[in-house]
Amino acid sequence: MAPLVERLEEEEHVNVAKLEVWHNEANAKRMKEYDKGYCGGVPFFFNQKTGKWICGEADYERLKKWALE
C-alpha cells in the first residue's frame, strides 16, 4: 500500500499518518479503538474526519475516495 499512499499524498496533497503498531503498544491500542473490531489487522486506514475506514489492501481509486470524502 505504501506506493499508493505516496502517490495519494503527492497528487492530492493530503497527509496520511503512518503509525507502527507491531512494536508500539500505544499505537496498537489507538488502532483497536478506531477499528472497533471490524478489521482486526493491518493495513488499516481510518479517516478521523469522516469516521470511515479501509480494512486491508485497496486500489488507488478507493483509497483516494476514502481520503477526499
C-alpha positions in Angstrom: 0.0 0.0 0.0 3.0 2.3 0.6 3.3 3.3 -3.1 -0.4 4.1 -3.4 -0.3 6.2 -0.2 2.8 8.1 -1.5 1.0 8.7 -4.8 -2.1 9.9 -3.0 0.0 12.3 -0.9 1.8 13.7 -3.9 -1.2 14.0 -6.3 -3.8 15.1 -3.8 -1.7 17.0 -1.3 -3.0 15.1 1.7 -1.1 13.7 4.6 -1.7 10.1 5.7 -0.3 9.5 9.2 1.6 6.2 9.3 1.6 4.6 12.8 3.7 1.5 13.6 1.6 -0.9 15.6 3.7 -4.1 15.9 6.3 -2.6 18.3 4.4 0.4 19.6 1.8 -0.5 22.2 0.2 3.0 22.3 -0.3 2.9 18.5 -1.7 -0.6 18.7 -4.2 0.5 21.3 -5.2 3.5 19.2 -5.8 1.3 16.2 -8.0 -1.0 18.2 -10.0 1.9 19.4 -10.6 3.2 15.8 -11.1 -0.3 14.5 -13.9 -1.3 16.9 -13.4 -5.0 16.0 -14.3 -4.5 12.3 -10.9 -5.2 10.7 -8.5 -6.7 13.3 -5.3 -6.2 11.3 -3.2 -4.2 9.0 -3.2 -2.4 6.7 -5.9 -0.4 8.4 -6.8 3.1 7.3 -9.1 5.4 9.4 -10.3 8.8 8.4 -10.8 10.9 11.5 -12.9 13.5 9.7 -15.4 11.0 8.2 -15.1 8.1 10.6 -14.7 5.8 7.6 -12.1 3.1 7.3 -10.5 0.7 4.9 -9.6 -2.8 6.0 -6.7 -4.5 4.2 -5.5 -3.5 0.7 -7.4 -1.3 -1.6 -6.9 0.1 -5.1 -5.9 3.7 -5.7 -9.4 5.0 -6.6 -10.9 3.5 -3.4 -8.0 5.0 -1.3 -8.4 8.4 -2.9 -12.2 8.4 -2.3 -11.6 7.4 1.3 -9.1 10.3 1.8 -11.1 13.0 0.0 -14.6 12.4 1.2 
